[in-house]
Amino acid sequence: MTMLEHLHAARALIVLGWTQKCFARDANDRNVPWGGTSAVKWCMSGALQQVMVGRIGKDHGPAIKELMKDIGNEWVAAWNDAPERTQQEVLDAYDRTIARLTLASGSGKVGE
């Protein structure tokens, strides 16, 4: 999967469920490992980690750095966990990053 595919897949998880203050939560709103099968809600970073599980050599750091560019270079966890943050704002941030990278890939500026 490319970085864009990872971002699309992580965004799809956020559509299913979004959380704050931990990487993932189960249906009972308990903090669970991001790679666990019981996860039904994810934070921005946890969603990326979830879609990259088992992908040897895949580091979610570059995708996180791309998201940071579209949230004012703020640390993703802090931005996601801000009390006023909404699920829609998180989805919008993913959308901005995906759109920017899609445009850049059309010009040959984005590799994987």
N, C-alpha and C positions, 0 to 999 in steps of 0.2 A: 504494500500500500504506500502511496505517496503521502506527503505531509497534508496535501489538500484532502485526500481521502480520509486520513485520520481526523482532520478537523470536521469534515462532514459527519463522520460516524460519531464523534464525540458530541457534536451539536444534536444529533438525533437522540442520544441518551439524555441530554438536558431537556429535550422536549418531553420525554417520558417522565422525568422527575428531576428536580433540582434541590440541592441542599446547601447549607452553610455550616461552617465550623468543623467540618470533617470531610474526608474524601468521598464517603458513600454512606447511605442509610438503607435499612431494610423497610419492609411494609409497616413495621411497628415503630418506625422512626428511630431505631437504634443504630448507633455507629457500627458499621461493619467494614471489613477490608474491601478496598476498591475492586479487587479481583474476585471477590466472592460471588457465588451464584445467587445469594440472597439480596444483593444490592438492587434497589429500584429507584434510587435518587443519587445524583452525583454532583459534586462541585465542578467548577471549570477544569481544574487540574485532575481530579479524580476521574472525570469522564475521558480525558485523554489517556490517562494511565490504563483505564479499563479497555479501551480499544486497541491498545498496544501490547496487551498481555500476550506473552508467548512469542513475540516478534523479536527474535534474536538480533541484537545490535541496534534495536530501536530505542532511542532516548526521546522522551517527550519534551526535553528541554528546548530544542529548536522551535517546536510548535508553541510552547509557552512564551518564548521570546517574541514570536510573531503576534500572539494575542496581546502581549504587553504594549506593543506599538500602537494598538488600537484602543487601549484603555488609559492612555496618558503615561505610559512607562511605569505604571504602578505595579507592585508585585501582585500577581494574579490572585493569590490566596487572600490577601488583604482587601483587594477590590471586590472579589466574590463575597467575602464575609461582612462587608460594610452593612450596618443595620438597615440602611435605606435601599439597598440593592434589591432588584426584582429579578425573577426568572426571565422576563422579557428583555431586560437590559443585558443579561448574560447571553441570551440568544442573539441580540442585536450586535454584541461585540464579536461573537463568532461569525455572524454574517459579514461584518465589516472586514474582518481578517480574511475570510474566504473570498470575498469579492476582490480585495486588494491583491491577494496572491494569484487569483485566477487571471486578473488583468496582467500581472507581471509575468505569469507563465506564458501568456500569449505573445509577450515580447521577448521570451527566452531568458528572462532574468531569474526565474525560480527553477532550481533543479528539482530534486526529489522533494 
